Amino acid sequence: PAAATAPGPRADALVAAGDLAGARALLEGAVRAAPADGELLWRLSRVVLLQGDALAEGSPQQAQAYQRAFDLANQAVRANGRSADAYVRRAAAAGKVALSKGVLESAELVKGVRDDATKALALDPAPQTRAAAHYILGRTHAKLAETPRPLRMPLGLQWGTLADGIAQLRQAVALRPDFVMYRLDLARALERDGKGSDARRELEQVPRLPDQE
């Protein structure tokens, strides 16, 4: 079928096979041919971010990859302001940029992560995209909660709580129960909240789950 030969599904297959370089080359070629195609842009953003994750933690190269992923997702949002996937990809990339620079040093980016993920949910996306938006919100709340609230208040980041983080992560797991990353981060948050037995139950599921991006 024609849909199966479109760049998006072909890139997804390459990502699933672990060929990020091939997926990037395919999508970059497609974007050159259709530079205003929002779907191609957010898909390319996703691949560039995944490549960034594989680089040395905290390196300039990783920071550059995350910024590139953010720029591409920003173009995707401008190309199609009704695309939940574009907002999710911008939120994901902005979160990575904020982490690389320091969360408290990137307050506006962190607020943008929350706003983009919330916007994506309001667009009533497909379950996998909805799960990603809840996951991003959960990670954002949990990360902010690592810093005492009084230190965050002057930056307008007082809204982050561990309880909200756990609630969002639970929703991500409910929507996509076979995804390892969601359960791992939920387990970490539960352990921080003193719920060790709940965290253990999540972790006990992980060895039985498929290995997938």
C-alpha positions as CSV (number, residue, x, y, z in Angstrom):
1,P,0.0,0.0,0.0
2,A,1.1,3.6,-0.6
3,A,0.9,4.5,3.1
4,A,3.5,1.8,3.9
5,T,5.9,3.3,1.5
6,A,5.5,6.9,2.8
7,P,8.6,8.4,4.5
8,G,6.9,8.4,8.0
9,P,6.2,4.6,8.2
10,R,9.5,3.8,6.6
11,A,11.3,5.9,9.1
12,D,9.4,4.3,11.9
13,A,10.5,0.8,10.7
14,L,14.1,2.0,10.6
15,V,13.9,3.4,14.1
16,A,12.4,0.1,15.3
17,A,15.3,-1.7,13.7
18,G,17.8,0.6,15.5
19,D,18.9,2.4,12.3
20,L,18.6,6.0,13.5
21,A,21.1,7.3,10.9
22,G,19.0,5.7,8.1
23,A,15.8,7.1,9.5
24,R,17.3,10.6,9.8
25,A,18.7,10.5,6.2
26,L,15.3,9.4,4.9
27,L,13.4,12.1,6.7
28,E,16.0,14.8,5.9
29,G,15.6,14.0,2.2
30,A,11.8,14.1,2.6
31,V,11.9,17.5,4.4
32,R,14.1,19.0,1.7
33,A,11.4,18.0,-0.8
34,A,8.6,19.2,1.4
35,P,10.0,21.8,3.9
36,A,6.5,22.8,5.2
37,D,5.3,19.3,6.0
38,G,4.6,19.3,9.7
39,E,4.5,15.5,10.1
40,L,7.9,15.1,8.4
41,L,9.3,17.8,10.7
42,W,8.1,16.3,14.0
43,R,9.2,12.8,12.9
44,L,12.7,14.2,12.1
45,S,12.7,16.0,15.5
46,R,12.0,12.7,17.2
47,V,14.9,10.9,15.4
48,V,17.3,13.7,16.1
49,L,16.4,13.7,19.8
50,L,16.9,9.9,20.0
51,Q,20.3,10.4,18.4
52,G,21.0,13.0,21.1
53,D,20.1,10.5,23.8
54,A,22.9,8.2,22.6
55,L,25.6,10.9,22.8
56,A,27.8,11.5,25.8
57,E,25.7,12.8,28.7
58,G,26.1,16.5,29.1
59,S,28.4,16.9,26.0
60,P,28.2,19.9,23.7
61,Q,27.2,17.5,20.9
62,Q,24.3,16.3,22.9
63,A,23.1,19.8,23.7
64,Q,23.3,20.7,20.0
65,A,21.3,17.6,19.0
66,Y,18.6,18.5,21.6
67,Q,18.5,22.1,20.3
68,R,18.2,20.9,16.7
69,A,15.3,18.6,17.8
70,F,13.6,21.5,19.4
71,D,14.0,23.8,16.4
72,L,12.5,21.1,14.1
73,A,9.6,20.5,16.4
74,N,9.0,24.3,16.6
75,Q,8.8,24.4,12.8
76,A,6.4,21.5,12.9
77,V,4.1,23.4,15.2
78,R,4.2,26.4,13.0
79,A,3.4,24.2,10.0
80,N,0.4,22.6,11.7
81,G,-0.9,24.1,14.9
82,R,-3.5,21.4,15.2
83,S,-1.0,18.5,15.4
84,A,-0.8,16.9,18.8
85,D,2.3,15.0,17.8
86,A,4.1,18.3,16.9
87,Y,3.3,19.7,20.4
88,V,4.4,16.5,22.0
89,R,7.7,16.5,20.1
90,R,8.4,20.1,21.0
91,A,7.6,19.4,24.6
92,A,10.0,16.4,24.6
93,A,12.8,18.4,23.0
94,A,12.3,21.4,25.2
95,G,12.5,19.2,28.3
96,K,15.8,17.8,27.1
97,V,17.2,21.2,26.4
98,A,16.1,22.4,29.8
99,L,17.8,19.4,31.5
100,S,21.0,20.1,29.6
101,K,21.0,23.7,30.7
102,G,19.6,23.2,34.2
103,V,15.9,23.2,35.0
104,L,15.9,26.3,37.2
105,E,18.0,28.2,34.6
106,S,15.4,27.3,31.9
107,A,12.2,28.3,33.6
108,E,10.5,29.5,30.4
109,L,11.4,26.3,28.6
110,V,9.9,24.2,31.4
111,K,6.7,26.2,31.3
112,G,6.6,25.6,27.6
113,V,6.9,21.9,28.2
114,R,3.9,21.9,30.4
115,D,1.9,24.1,28.0
116,D,2.7,22.1,24.9
117,A,1.9,18.7,26.6
118,T,-1.4,20.2,27.9
119,K,-2.2,21.5,24.4
120,A,-1.5,18.1,22.9
121,L,-4.0,16.5,25.3
122,A,-6.6,19.1,24.5
123,L,-6.3,18.1,20.8
124,D,-7.6,14.6,21.7
125,P,-4.7,12.7,20.2
126,A,-4.3,8.9,19.5
127,P,-3.6,6.8,22.7
128,Q,0.2,6.6,22.0
129,T,0.5,10.3,21.6
130,R,-1.7,10.9,24.7
131,A,0.4,8.6,26.7
132,A,3.6,10.5,25.7
133,A,2.0,13.8,26.7
134,H,1.1,12.4,30.1
135,Y,4.6,11.0,30.5
136,I,6.2,14.3,29.7
137,L,3.9,16.1,32.2
138,G,4.8,13.4,34.8
139,R,8.5,13.7,34.3
140,T,8.3,17.5,34.4
141,H,6.4,17.5,37.7
142,A,8.7,14.9,39.3
143,K,11.8,16.7,38.2
144,L,10.6,20.1,39.5
145,A,9.6,18.4,42.8
146,E,13.3,17.6,43.4
147,T,13.9,21.3,44.1
148,P,12.2,22.8,47.2
149,R,9.1,24.8,46.3
150,P,10.3,28.1,47.8
151,L,13.3,28.1,45.5
152,R,11.0,27.6,42.5
153,M,8.3,30.1,43.3
154,P,10.2,33.2,42.1
155,L,10.6,31.5,38.7
156,G,6.9,30.7,38.4
157,L,7.6,26.9,38.8
158,Q,5.8,26.4,42.1
159,W,3.2,24.1,40.4
160,G,5.4,21.1,40.1
161,T,4.6,18.3,42.7
162,L,5.5,14.7,43.0
163,A,1.9,13.7,43.6
164,D,0.9,15.3,40.2
165,G,3.9,13.6,38.6
166,I,2.9,10.2,39.8
167,A,-0.7,10.8,38.7
168,Q,0.5,11.7,35.2
169,L,2.9,8.8,35.0
170,R,0.1,6.4,36.0
171,Q,-2.0,7.7,33.2
172,A,0.9,7.1,30.7
173,V,1.3,3.5,32.0
174,A,-2.5,2.9,31.8
175,L,-2.5,4.0,28.1
176,R,0.7,2.2,27.1
177,P,1.3,-0.6,29.7
178,D,3.9,-2.4,27.6
179,F,6.3,0.5,27.4
180,V,9.3,0.0,29.7
181,M,10.3,3.7,30.1
182,Y,6.9,4.7,31.5
183,R,7.0,2.0,34.2
184,L,10.6,2.8,35.1
185,D,9.9,6.4,35.7
186,L,6.7,5.7,37.6
187,A,8.6,3.3,39.8
188,R,11.3,5.9,40.5
189,A,8.6,8.5,41.4
190,L,6.8,6.0,43.7
191,E,10.0,5.1,45.4
192,R,10.7,8.8,46.1
193,D,7.2,9.1,47.5
194,G,7.9,6.3,50.0
195,K,5.8,3.7,48.1
196,G,8.4,1.0,47.8
197,S,5.9,-1.9,47.4
198,D,4.1,-0.1,44.6
199,A,7.4,0.7,42.9
200,R,8.4,-2.9,43.1
201,R,5.1,-4.0,41.5
202,E,5.9,-1.8,38.5
203,L,9.5,-3.0,38.2
204,E,8.4,-6.7,38.3
205,Q,6.5,-6.1,35.1
206,V,9.6,-4.8,33.2
207,P,11.4,-8.1,32.4
208,R,8.3,-9.3,30.6
209,L,7.9,-6.2,28.4
210,P,9.1,-5.9,24.8
211,D,12.2,-3.9,23.9
212,Q,11.0,-1.0,21.9
213,E,11.7,2.7,21.4
